[in-house]
C-alpha cells in the first residue's frame, strides 16, 4: 500500500481527484520551482509517512500521467 500512495499522481501533486487540468499544471509548476531551490512543499492532503517523496522526476511523471487521458 505504501508504494501505491507514493506513485499516486494526485498524492504526489497534493491535489484532489476532482482537480482541473489548469490546477494540475499550476501545481506541477509550483512544486518544480520549489524543488529547484531545494524546498519540499507540503499540502493539507499529505500523509506524512514518507520523507521527501516529491522529486522532480516524480512530479514530471505525475504530470504526464494526469495529462494523458488513458492514465488519468
C-alpha positions in Angstrom: 0.0 0.0 0.0 2.8 2.4 0.8 4.1 2.3 -2.8 0.6 2.9 -4.1 0.5 6.3 -2.4 4.0 7.1 -3.4 3.2 6.6 -7.0 -0.3 8.2 -7.0 -0.1 11.2 -9.2 -2.7 13.2 -7.2 -0.9 12.5 -4.0 2.5 13.5 -5.5 0.9 16.8 -6.6 -1.1 17.2 -3.4 -4.3 17.6 -5.3 -7.9 16.3 -5.0 -9.1 13.9 -7.7 -11.6 16.5 -8.9 -8.8 19.0 -9.8 -8.9 20.6 -13.2 -6.2 20.4 -15.8 -5.3 24.0 -15.1 -4.9 23.3 -11.4 -2.8 20.2 -12.2 -0.4 22.2 -14.4 -0.2 25.1 -12.0 0.6 22.8 -9.0 3.2 21.0 -11.0 5.0 24.2 -11.9 4.8 25.4 -8.3 6.3 22.2 -6.9 9.1 22.2 -9.5 10.0 25.8 -8.7 10.3 24.9 -5.0 12.3 21.8 -5.7 14.8 23.8 -7.7 15.6 25.8 -4.6 15.7 22.6 -2.6 12.5 23.1 -0.7 9.9 20.4 -0.4 6.4 21.7 -0.3 3.7 20.2 1.9 -0.1 20.3 1.5 -3.1 19.6 3.6 -3.8 16.3 1.9 -0.3 15.0 2.6 0.1 11.8 4.6 3.4 12.2 6.4 4.7 8.6 6.1 7.4 9.5 3.5 10.4 11.7 3.8 10.7 14.0 0.8 8.8 11.8 -1.6 8.4 14.7 -4.1 11.2 14.8 -6.6 11.4 16.5 -10.0 11.2 13.0 -11.5 8.0 12.1 -9.5 6.4 15.4 -10.3 7.2 15.0 -14.1 5.8 11.5 -14.1 2.6 12.6 -12.2 2.0 15.5 -14.7 2.5 13.1 -17.6 0.1 10.6 -16.2 -2.6 13.2 -15.4 -2.4 14.9 -18.8 -2.8 11.6 -20.6 -6.5 10.7 -20.8 -5.8 7.0 -20.8 -3.9 7.1 -17.4 -5.9 9.9 -15.8 
